[in-house]
Amino acid sequence: MFIKRDRYLEKLISRKENGLIKVITGIRRCGKSYLLFNIFYDYLISQGVKEEQIIAIALDDDTNVKYRDPSELSAYIRSRITNKTEMFYIMIDEVQYAISTAELQNPNAIKLYDVLNGLLRLRNVDIYVTGSNSKMLSKDVMTEFRGRGDSVEVYPLSFKEFYDFKGGDKSDAFEEYALYGGMPLVLYKRTDDEKYSYLSALFDEVYFKDVVERYKIELTDVFSELTDALCSSVGSLTNSTKLTNTLQTVKNIKVSNQTIANYLEYLDDSFLFRCAKRYDVKGRKYFSYPVKYYCSDIGLRNVRLNLRQQEETHIMENIIYNELIARGYSVDVGVVDVYETDTAGNRHKIACEIDFVVNRGNHRYYIQSALNIDNPEKAKTELRPLLNAKDFFKKIIITKTSMRPWIDDNGIVHMGLYDFLLNEDSLNA
């Protein structure tokens, strides 16, 4: 039995032979290679494509080291294109390895992007590449590929993908997902110890080591403490200055604000964390700071903290955020000013937070994440920001229940967590 990634397969199928370089990005070990080399490969074969028409090469394989030289890579691929009448599908895994030392030192050396753009000139070539660093790929797609890049980001398993594979009781499956996350290989680990060991090694030996080596980080202890601090504070407002002060006060580590800002950028570029900016709903503008950070996989976050900080509220919020991002929405943290009068008759302005301001195209949703709103005081606190967003966009509160969606007298949609996560079109229901 294999894990279905239909969401991403459909994206690749829709982009097939579109004349662009398909750039498949995402955190390492999230399933990019399996998507391209197995799922999409099998799809091509099922459509009548012959095996010799598929040129697949994994640059993180030590037997392919010589092809990390862009010149060697170009020569090899061109030697495999044996005629001009059939379409050839080129698949290059972990393409960032082809950024050669010569290229970095000599601006006149042949570049990876030159190779790919050159291949794209051949009319019978369809190109797909994967990579695990956004700065090297996603942010350069429009400039280096000169408008010929088409980016597809792959994420760890959604709860739906996890549950489709796992089955059983929804609540039991969610508790496991909320603990160990959605890195695909976790599903094949049988015991808690195996899952914990795998995720721990993944964080230390793959992600952490990769970022340290790529950016030549010297203050590894500071970088490690910063990573722990972000894991500990997912869903909490912060900024580089606050994090710098925290490290100095709590850990007695003296470091510059700029260093912390750089490290935060590295963690974002490696897809380990994502940053959500604060948005003034009424003023229609962004605040420069503070911001919120969410971990790309909740299991990695939990294991990094040795399973110590298991606050359901923050874990649920992180999972909802990841699901929204994976569905292709842009997600901000909303801020709404609320005016209240105290017992003395004085009027005060209070800044209330909407967990997520969600946008895609001309659609916008305001979403609150709450474990429950069982008592009136809790309900008032959670619903107040939504009630004070004085516009006509859809307002939703997601609670950890199995209830079906319903609409209250104020027009706010109440939705159960499982219904939201398992229904791809839940926001439009």
ZICOR-V776954 format. One record per residue. N is the residue number from 1. RES is the residue in three letters. SS is DSSP state (~ for helix, > for strand, _ for the rest). PHI is phi in radians with two decimals (999 if undefined). D_CENTER is the distance of its C-alpha to the mean C-alpha in Angstrom with 2 decimals. Layout:
N | RES | SS | PHI | D_CENTER
N | RES | SS | PHI | D_CENTER
//
This chain:
1 | MET | _ | 999 | 25.27
2 | PHE | _ | -2.07 | 21.91
3 | ILE | _ | -1.45 | 18.49
4 | LYS | _ | -1.40 | 18.08
5 | ARG | _ | -2.22 | 15.07
6 | ASP | ~ | -1.04 | 17.00
7 | ARG | ~ | -0.99 | 14.29
8 | TYR | ~ | -1.49 | 13.41
9 | LEU | ~ | -1.05 | 17.08
10 | GLU | ~ | -1.09 | 18.21
11 | LYS | ~ | -1.14 | 16.14
12 | LEU | ~ | -1.21 | 17.77
13 | ILE | ~ | -1.08 | 21.10
14 | SER | ~ | -1.18 | 21.08
15 | ARG | ~ | -1.74 | 20.55
16 | LYS | _ | -1.01 | 23.13
17 | GLU | _ | 0.97 | 25.92
18 | ASN | _ | -1.61 | 24.84
19 | GLY | _ | 1.42 | 26.07
20 | LEU | _ | -2.08 | 22.75
21 | ILE | > | -1.51 | 20.77
22 | LYS | > | -1.41 | 17.69
23 | VAL | > | -1.84 | 14.97
24 | ILE | > | -1.71 | 12.37
25 | THR | > | -2.01 | 9.55
26 | GLY | _ | 2.57 | 6.74
27 | ILE | _ | -1.04 | 7.26
28 | ARG | _ | -1.05 | 10.91
29 | ARG | _ | 1.19 | 12.43
30 | CYS | _ | -1.58 | 9.77
31 | GLY | _ | 1.95 | 12.50
32 | LYS | ~ | -1.09 | 12.51
33 | SER | ~ | -1.11 | 16.15
34 | TYR | ~ | -1.14 | 17.26
35 | LEU | ~ | -1.03 | 16.00
36 | LEU | ~ | -1.38 | 17.94
37 | PHE | ~ | -1.49 | 20.87
38 | ASN | ~ | -2.06 | 21.60
39 | ILE | ~ | -1.16 | 20.40
40 | PHE | ~ | -1.25 | 20.80
41 | TYR | ~ | -1.00 | 23.75
42 | ASP | ~ | -1.09 | 25.48
43 | TYR | ~ | -1.10 | 24.97
44 | LEU | ~ | -1.05 | 26.71
45 | ILE | ~ | -1.07 | 29.49
46 | SER | ~ | -1.15 | 29.97
47 | GLN | _ | -1.63 | 30.52
48 | GLY | _ | 1.66 | 33.31
49 | VAL | _ | -1.27 | 31.67
50 | LYS | _ | -1.42 | 33.60
51 | GLU | ~ | -1.02 | 32.07
52 | GLU | ~ | -1.23 | 33.72
53 | GLN | ~ | -1.50 | 31.88
54 | ILE | > | -1.87 | 28.50
55 | ILE | > | -1.82 | 28.08
56 | ALA | > | -2.00 | 25.33
57 | ILE | > | -2.51 | 24.89
58 | ALA | > | -1.81 | 22.54
59 | LEU | _ | -1.38 | 22.83
60 | ASP | _ | -1.56 | 21.67
61 | ASP | _ | -1.48 | 24.77
62 | ASP | ~ | -1.15 | 27.71
63 | THR | ~ | -1.36 | 30.08
64 | ASN | ~ | -1.97 | 28.42
65 | VAL | ~ | -0.99 | 28.62
66 | LYS | ~ | -1.12 | 31.10
67 | TYR | ~ | -1.42 | 28.79
68 | ARG | ~ | -1.28 | 26.53
69 | ASP | _ | -1.37 | 29.31
70 | PRO | ~ | -0.93 | 28.51
71 | SER | ~ | -1.15 | 32.23
72 | GLU | ~ | -1.13 | 32.42
73 | LEU | ~ | -1.09 | 29.29
74 | SER | ~ | -1.08 | 30.84
75 | ALA | ~ | -1.09 | 34.19
76 | TYR | ~ | -1.12 | 32.87
77 | ILE | ~ | -1.11 | 30.93
78 | ARG | ~ | -1.13 | 33.88
79 | SER | ~ | -1.21 | 36.26
80 | ARG | ~ | -1.53 | 34.46
81 | ILE | _ | -1.51 | 34.80
82 | THR | _ | -1.60 | 38.32
83 | ASN | _ | -2.68 | 39.19
84 | LYS | _ | -1.87 | 38.44
85 | THR | _ | -1.76 | 38.80
86 | GLU | _ | -1.80 | 35.87
87 | MET | _ | -1.40 | 32.16
88 | PHE | > | -1.96 | 30.33
89 | TYR | > | -1.87 | 26.65
90 | ILE | > | -1.74 | 25.19
91 | MET | > | -2.16 | 22.19
92 | ILE | > | -2.07 | 21.21
93 | ASP | > | -1.67 | 18.76
94 | GLU | _ | 0.93 | 17.21
95 | VAL | ~ | -1.17 | 19.02
96 | GLN | ~ | -1.09 | 18.43
97 | TYR | ~ | -1.14 | 21.38
98 | ALA | ~ | -1.51 | 23.62
99 | ILE | _ | -1.43 | 23.48
100 | SER | _ | -1.40 | 26.97
101 | THR | ~ | -1.04 | 28.91
102 | ALA | ~ | -1.07 | 31.47
103 | GLU | ~ | -1.13 | 29.06
104 | LEU | ~ | -1.20 | 27.99
105 | GLN | ~ | -1.61 | 31.67
106 | ASN | _ | -2.19 | 33.29
107 | PRO | _ | -1.11 | 32.05
108 | ASN | _ | -1.60 | 34.43
109 | ALA | _ | -1.20 | 33.01
110 | ILE | _ | -1.08 | 31.38
111 | LYS | _ | -1.86 | 27.65
112 | LEU | ~ | -0.95 | 24.90
113 | TYR | ~ | -1.12 | 24.22
114 | ASP | ~ | -1.12 | 27.99
115 | VAL | ~ | -1.08 | 28.08
116 | LEU | ~ | -1.17 | 25.40
117 | ASN | ~ | -1.14 | 26.98
118 | GLY | ~ | -1.15 | 30.34
119 | LEU | ~ | -1.10 | 29.45
120 | LEU | ~ | -1.15 | 28.14
121 | ARG | _ | -1.25 | 31.70
122 | LEU | _ | -1.29 | 32.93
123 | ARG | _ | -1.29 | 33.20
124 | ASN | _ | -1.92 | 32.62
125 | VAL | > | -2.24 | 29.28
126 | ASP | > | -2.19 | 25.78
127 | ILE | > | -1.95 | 23.07
128 | TYR | > | -2.31 | 19.66
129 | VAL | > | -2.31 | 17.87
130 | THR | > | -2.06 | 14.81
131 | GLY | > | -2.80 | 13.50
132 | SER | _ | -2.03 | 11.27
133 | ASN | _ | -2.46 | 11.75
134 | SER | _ | -1.21 | 10.75
135 | LYS | _ | -1.12 | 14.15
136 | MET | _ | -1.37 | 16.04
137 | LEU | _ | -2.18 | 14.62
138 | SER | ~ | -0.95 | 12.52
139 | LYS | ~ | -1.29 | 14.58
140 | ASP | ~ | -1.80 | 17.69
141 | VAL | ~ | -0.99 | 17.53
142 | MET | ~ | -1.24 | 19.82
143 | THR | ~ | -1.45 | 22.16
144 | GLU | ~ | -1.25 | 22.69
145 | PHE | _ | -1.54 | 22.60
146 | ARG | _ | 0.90 | 24.80
147 | GLY | _ | 1.40 | 23.15
148 | ARG | _ | -1.79 | 22.99
149 | GLY | > | -1.73 | 19.27
150 | ASP | > | -2.34 | 17.03
151 | SER | > | -1.56 | 13.28
152 | VAL | > | -2.23 | 11.25
153 | GLU | > | -1.71 | 7.58
154 | VAL | _ | -1.82 | 7.36
155 | TYR | _ | -2.02 | 5.24
156 | PRO | _ | -0.96 | 7.55
157 | LEU | _ | -0.98 | 10.44
158 | SER | _ | -1.28 | 10.75
159 | PHE | ~ | -1.11 | 13.96
160 | LYS | ~ | -1.12 | 15.88
161 | GLU | ~ | -1.10 | 15.18
162 | PHE | ~ | -1.10 | 16.05
163 | TYR | ~ | -1.25 | 19.09
164 | ASP | ~ | -1.04 | 20.30
165 | PHE | ~ | -1.42 | 20.68
166 | LYS | ~ | -1.39 | 21.93
167 | GLY | _ | 1.21 | 24.14
168 | GLY | _ | 1.46 | 26.63
169 | ASP | _ | -1.24 | 26.61
170 | LYS | ~ | -1.08 | 23.55
171 | SER | ~ | -1.16 | 23.89
172 | ASP | ~ | -1.12 | 24.37
173 | ALA | ~ | -1.10 | 21.35
174 | PHE | ~ | -1.16 | 19.19
175 | GLU | ~ | -1.07 | 20.74
176 | GLU | ~ | -1.19 | 19.88
177 | TYR | ~ | -1.10 | 16.24
178 | ALA | ~ | -1.19 | 16.14
179 | LEU | ~ | -1.62 | 17.77
180 | TYR | ~ | -1.92 | 16.30
181 | GLY | _ | 1.29 | 12.88
182 | GLY | _ | -2.16 | 11.60
183 | MET | _ | -1.20 | 11.89
184 | PRO | ~ | -0.89 | 14.33
185 | LEU | ~ | -1.19 | 17.26
186 | VAL | ~ | -1.06 | 17.54
187 | LEU | ~ | -1.13 | 19.09
188 | TYR | ~ | -1.71 | 21.83
189 | LYS | _ | -1.57 | 22.78
190 | ARG | _ | -1.52 | 25.81
191 | THR | _ | -1.97 | 26.37
192 | ASP | ~ | -1.06 | 24.63
193 | ASP | ~ | -1.10 | 25.77
194 | GLU | ~ | -1.15 | 24.25
195 | LYS | ~ | -1.15 | 20.80
196 | TYR | ~ | -1.10 | 21.07
197 | SER | ~ | -1.10 | 22.43
198 | TYR | ~ | -1.10 | 19.82
199 | LEU | ~ | -1.17 | 16.85
200 | SER | ~ | -1.11 | 19.02
201 | ALA | ~ | -1.15 | 19.96
202 | LEU | ~ | -1.07 | 16.47
203 | PHE | ~ | -1.16 | 15.55
204 | ASP | ~ | -1.35 | 18.95
205 | GLU | ~ | -1.56 | 19.91
206 | VAL | ~ | -1.92 | 16.82
207 | TYR | ~ | -1.20 | 14.16
208 | PHE | ~ | -1.08 | 16.74
209 | LYS | ~ | -1.09 | 19.44
210 | ASP | ~ | -1.10 | 17.50
211 | VAL | ~ | -1.17 | 16.52
212 | VAL | ~ | -1.05 | 20.09
213 | GLU | ~ | -1.26 | 21.71
214 | ARG | ~ | -1.12 | 19.81
215 | TYR | _ | -1.78 | 20.52
216 | LYS | _ | 0.90 | 23.77
217 | ILE | _ | -1.31 | 23.12
218 | GLU | _ | -1.61 | 26.53
219 | LEU | _ | -1.54 | 25.94
220 | THR | ~ | -1.12 | 23.94
221 | ASP | ~ | -1.17 | 25.22
222 | VAL | ~ | -1.15 | 23.93
223 | PHE | ~ | -1.06 | 20.48
224 | SER | ~ | -1.15 | 20.52
225 | GLU | ~ | -1.13 | 21.81
226 | LEU | ~ | -1.11 | 19.24
227 | THR | ~ | -1.05 | 16.41
228 | ASP | ~ | -1.09 | 18.44
229 | ALA | ~ | -1.10 | 19.01
230 | LEU | ~ | -1.17 | 15.39
231 | CYS | ~ | -1.06 | 14.90
232 | SER | ~ | -1.24 | 18.15
233 | SER | _ | -2.01 | 17.49
234 | VAL | _ | -0.98 | 14.13
235 | GLY | _ | 1.42 | 14.94
236 | SER | _ | -1.88 | 17.96
237 | LEU | > | -1.21 | 19.00
238 | THR | > | -2.77 | 19.39
239 | ASN | _ | -2.79 | 19.84
240 | SER | ~ | -1.09 | 20.96
241 | THR | ~ | -1.15 | 24.57
242 | LYS | ~ | -1.09 | 24.08
243 | LEU | ~ | -1.15 | 22.18
244 | THR | ~ | -1.08 | 24.98
245 | ASN | ~ | -1.15 | 27.59
246 | THR | ~ | -1.12 | 26.08
247 | LEU | ~ | -1.10 | 26.11
248 | GLN | ~ | -1.29 | 29.64
249 | THR | ~ | -1.32 | 30.95
250 | VAL | ~ | -1.48 | 29.48
251 | LYS | _ | -1.82 | 29.16
252 | ASN | _ | 1.00 | 31.87
253 | ILE | _ | -1.89 | 29.69
254 | LYS | _ | -1.66 | 30.71
255 | VAL | _ | -2.67 | 28.22
256 | SER | _ | -1.34 | 27.90
257 | ASN | ~ | -1.07 | 25.56
258 | GLN | ~ | -1.16 | 24.62
259 | THR | ~ | -1.08 | 23.67
260 | ILE | ~ | -1.10 | 21.26
261 | ALA | ~ | -1.06 | 19.81
262 | ASN | ~ | -1.14 | 19.42
263 | TYR | ~ | -1.13 | 17.79
264 | LEU | ~ | -1.10 | 15.19
265 | GLU | ~ | -1.13 | 14.45
266 | TYR | ~ | -1.11 | 14.33
267 | LEU | ~ | -1.14 | 11.79
268 | ASP | ~ | -1.22 | 9.49
269 | ASP | ~ | -1.14 | 10.52
270 | SER | _ | -1.51 | 9.85
271 | PHE | _ | 1.22 | 6.05
272 | LEU | _ | -1.25 | 7.65
273 | PHE | > | -2.29 | 7.49
274 | ARG | > | -2.24 | 6.77
275 | CYS | > | -1.84 | 10.13
276 | ALA | > | -1.95 | 11.76
277 | LYS | _ | -1.46 | 15.21
278 | ARG | > | -1.57 | 18.38
279 | TYR | > | -2.20 | 20.16
280 | ASP | > | -1.37 | 23.88
281 | VAL | _ | -1.09 | 24.34
282 | LYS | _ | -1.39 | 28.07
283 | GLY | _ | -1.38 | 28.21
284 | ARG | _ | 0.96 | 25.35
285 | LYS | > | -2.63 | 24.09
286 | TYR | > | -1.63 | 21.37
287 | PHE | _ | -1.57 | 22.29
288 | SER | _ | -1.18 | 21.78
289 | TYR | _ | -2.85 | 21.12
290 | PRO | _ | -1.34 | 20.34
291 | VAL | > | -2.31 | 16.59
292 | LYS | > | -2.08 | 14.25
293 | TYR | > | -2.03 | 11.52
294 | TYR | > | -2.18 | 9.19
295 | CYS | > | -1.41 | 8.23
296 | SER | _ | -1.13 | 5.03
297 | ASP | _ | -2.43 | 8.02
298 | ILE | ~ | -1.19 | 11.16
299 | GLY | ~ | -1.15 | 13.51
300 | LEU | ~ | -1.07 | 12.80
301 | ARG | ~ | -1.10 | 13.41
302 | ASN | ~ | -1.10 | 16.54
303 | VAL | ~ | -1.20 | 18.00
304 | ARG | ~ | -1.01 | 17.60
305 | LEU | _ | -1.65 | 19.80
306 | ASN | _ | 1.00 | 22.11
307 | LEU | _ | 1.05 | 21.48
308 | ARG | _ | -1.50 | 23.51
309 | GLN | _ | -1.80 | 21.66
310 | GLN | _ | -1.88 | 20.95
311 | GLU | _ | -1.29 | 21.11
312 | GLU | ~ | -1.03 | 20.41
313 | THR | ~ | -1.05 | 19.82
314 | HIS | ~ | -1.23 | 16.93
315 | ILE | ~ | -1.14 | 15.35
316 | MET | ~ | -1.09 | 15.78
317 | GLU | ~ | -1.08 | 14.39
318 | ASN | ~ | -1.11 | 11.13
319 | ILE | ~ | -1.13 | 10.96
320 | ILE | ~ | -1.11 | 11.96
321 | TYR | ~ | -1.01 | 9.45
322 | ASN | ~ | -1.06 | 6.49
323 | GLU | ~ | -1.14 | 8.99
324 | LEU | ~ | -1.10 | 9.81
325 | ILE | ~ | -1.10 | 6.65
326 | ALA | ~ | -1.13 | 6.73
327 | ARG | _ | -1.38 | 10.37
328 | GLY | _ | 1.67 | 10.17
329 | TYR | _ | -1.52 | 11.34
330 | SER | > | -1.58 | 11.35
331 | VAL | > | -2.25 | 11.66
332 | ASP | > | -2.11 | 14.23
333 | VAL | > | -1.71 | 16.50
334 | GLY | > | -1.54 | 19.94
335 | VAL | > | -2.23 | 23.26
336 | VAL | > | -2.23 | 26.57
337 | ASP | > | -1.43 | 30.00
338 | VAL | > | -2.07 | 32.31
339 | TYR | > | -1.82 | 36.04
340 | GLU | > | -2.26 | 38.02
341 | THR | > | -1.91 | 41.69
342 | ASP | _ | -1.45 | 42.84
343 | THR | _ | -1.13 | 46.11
344 | ALA | _ | -1.53 | 48.01
345 | GLY | _ | 1.55 | 47.04
346 | ASN | _ | -1.46 | 44.77
347 | ARG | > | -1.70 | 41.69
348 | HIS | > | -2.17 | 38.41
349 | LYS | > | -1.72 | 35.07
350 | ILE | > | -2.13 | 32.04
351 | ALA | > | -1.51 | 28.44
352 | CYS | > | -1.79 | 26.49
353 | GLU | > | -1.87 | 22.75
354 | ILE | > | -1.69 | 20.92
355 | ASP | > | -0.90 | 17.71
356 | PHE | > | -2.43 | 15.77
357 | VAL | > | -1.81 | 17.06
358 | VAL | > | -1.96 | 15.27
359 | ASN | > | -2.28 | 16.12
360 | ARG | > | -2.75 | 16.18
361 | GLY | _ | 1.07 | 19.33
362 | ASN | _ | -1.69 | 22.26
363 | HIS | > | -1.74 | 20.80
364 | ARG | > | -2.40 | 20.05
365 | TYR | > | -2.38 | 19.73
366 | TYR | > | -1.87 | 20.28
367 | ILE | > | -2.25 | 18.89
368 | GLN | > | -1.87 | 20.15
369 | SER | > | -1.89 | 18.93
370 | ALA | > | -2.54 | 22.02
371 | LEU | _ | -1.03 | 23.13
372 | ASN | _ | -2.82 | 26.45
373 | ILE | _ | -2.33 | 28.90
374 | ASP | _ | -1.20 | 32.01
375 | ASN | _ | -1.88 | 34.26
376 | PRO | ~ | -0.99 | 35.28
377 | GLU | ~ | -1.16 | 34.30
378 | LYS | ~ | -1.13 | 30.71
379 | ALA | ~ | -1.08 | 30.54
380 | LYS | ~ | -1.08 | 32.00
381 | THR | ~ | -1.11 | 29.47
382 | GLU | ~ | -1.28 | 26.41
383 | LEU | ~ | -1.50 | 27.96
384 | ARG | ~ | -0.95 | 29.54
385 | PRO | ~ | -1.07 | 26.64
386 | LEU | ~ | -1.16 | 26.20
387 | LEU | ~ | -1.16 | 29.97
388 | ASN | _ | -1.67 | 30.22
389 | ALA | _ | -1.48 | 27.75
390 | LYS | _ | -1.39 | 30.74
391 | ASP | _ | -2.56 | 29.45
392 | PHE | _ | -1.88 | 29.13
393 | PHE | _ | -1.30 | 25.39
394 | LYS | > | -1.16 | 24.42
395 | LYS | > | -2.07 | 23.99
396 | ILE | > | -2.33 | 22.48
397 | ILE | > | -2.09 | 22.61
398 | ILE | > | -1.86 | 20.78
399 | THR | > | -2.08 | 22.72
400 | LYS | _ | -1.40 | 22.56
401 | THR | _ | -2.45 | 25.21
402 | SER | _ | -1.80 | 26.01
403 | MET | _ | -1.18 | 27.81
404 | ARG | _ | -1.42 | 27.63
405 | PRO | _ | -1.04 | 26.76
406 | TRP | > | -2.57 | 29.71
407 | ILE | > | -2.04 | 30.60
408 | ASP | _ | -1.48 | 32.64
409 | ASP | _ | -1.15 | 35.49
410 | ASN | _ | -1.63 | 33.32
411 | GLY | _ | 1.45 | 31.17
412 | ILE | _ | -1.51 | 28.11
413 | VAL | > | -1.47 | 26.31
414 | HIS | > | -1.77 | 26.05
415 | MET | > | -2.30 | 23.55
416 | GLY | > | -1.33 | 23.08
417 | LEU | ~ | -1.05 | 19.75
418 | TYR | ~ | -1.16 | 20.32
419 | ASP | ~ | -1.12 | 21.35
420 | PHE | ~ | -1.07 | 18.26
421 | LEU | ~ | -1.28 | 15.90
422 | LEU | ~ | -1.62 | 18.23
423 | ASN | _ | -1.94 | 19.19
424 | GLU | _ | -0.98 | 16.84
425 | ASP | _ | -1.86 | 19.22
426 | SER | ~ | -1.07 | 19.85
427 | LEU | ~ | -1.21 | 19.52
428 | ASN | ~ | -1.75 | 22.28
429 | ALA | _ | -1.20 | 24.48
//
